[in-house]
Amino acid sequence: MSTLQVSAQNQLRQLVEQIERLEEEKKQLASDIRDKYLEAKAVGFDVKALRQIVRLRKKSQEERQEEETVLEVYMHALGMLSDTSGINTAADAMMAAE
């Protein structure tokens, strides 16, 4: 088995230590985010809806519309929508996107 030069060993050690520090920061941030959701719940907000809003805000308007169109078409196909008035425009939008 070959060994690393001292400089490579030091570089490797530094990289591992940096990754470990970042993992700790990530753990702390995840804890802070959990605390914020608990705070939101404590004042009466729906946490599930809040998580979805945060997810949606990461997407562009175009991405959200495309996702909603596909979801609407699938729900219609499964008989989950009683109103079909919007389906034609949603299906047309899907066809246009292709």
Secondary structure, DSSP 8 states (H G I E B T S, - for coil): -----HHHHHHHHHHHHHHHHHHHHHHHHHHHHHHHHHHHHHTT--HHHHHHHHHHHTS-HHHHHHHHHHHHHHHHHTT--S--TTHHHHHHHHHHH-
